[in-house]
Amino acid sequence: MAQRLRARRVGGGPSALVLVLAGLIIALVVTIAVLFANSSLFRDPTAEELARREALAALDQSPGDPGLLMTLAEIEYSMGRTRDALDHAGQAIDNAGETTTIFLRYAMLLAQENRLDEAKVALETELAIDHTSAEAYFLLAQVLDKQGDLAAALEAMLRALEINPFDGDFRIYYGDLLAAAGYEAEAESAYRAGLDVLPGNERAIQGLERLGITYEETSTPNPHGN
């Protein structure tokens, strides 16, 4: 019985089974070599990887620092490590107290995840800490707009512009909201005010075109729209 199970040899050479096994081993070695060559062990780390290492090292020195935790979260989110990012962002929020910008930055991550209700709460918390945050009102307007509350979005953008009236992006987005609400004359004014600050801005020009207005850039734009 044992003899029947032996592999047949031809001319004293290796059996077919040995050749197959040898081929598999060679393929496995090549695969492992390719994987290692593509791993961070055999290549320079990316800027994001280096930034993450630096943030982690800084946290070793200052555990629980909300700014460092949120920075780490933002780096990880840009790397596609969403679960780690939101976990570290949550830790930042737990430690934030009344530290400004932390809830705003958290809201930015939540908005990208389309977690709009949570983003709105984070922004309201930020504004309770710092009612002069134009960026928080700007993001709140975008969240409210996505939620379908156009009137509240317009109100938030008005607050943002009251705080920072010369921001071109604010003016242009306000134009978008006004146009969506049917206030075409006011939208035109907002787009033109945005173009005073950001000459040639495609979004503003396209907004005017949707209103049936052809924009011609002036030779001497006023950076303050006055």
GIJOLIN-V35459 format. One record per helix or strand of 2 or more residues. SS is the DSSP state (helix for helix, strand for strand). FROM is the first residue (numbers start at 1). LEN is the number of residues. If there is no record, write none. Layout:
ss=SS from=FROM len=LEN
ss=SS from=FROM len=LEN
//
This chain:
ss=helix from=3 len=3
ss=helix from=16 len=23
ss=helix from=40 len=3
ss=helix from=47 len=15
ss=helix from=66 len=13
ss=helix from=82 len=15
ss=helix from=102 len=11
ss=helix from=116 len=14
ss=helix from=134 len=13
ss=helix from=150 len=14
ss=helix from=168 len=13
ss=helix from=184 len=14
ss=helix from=202 len=9
//
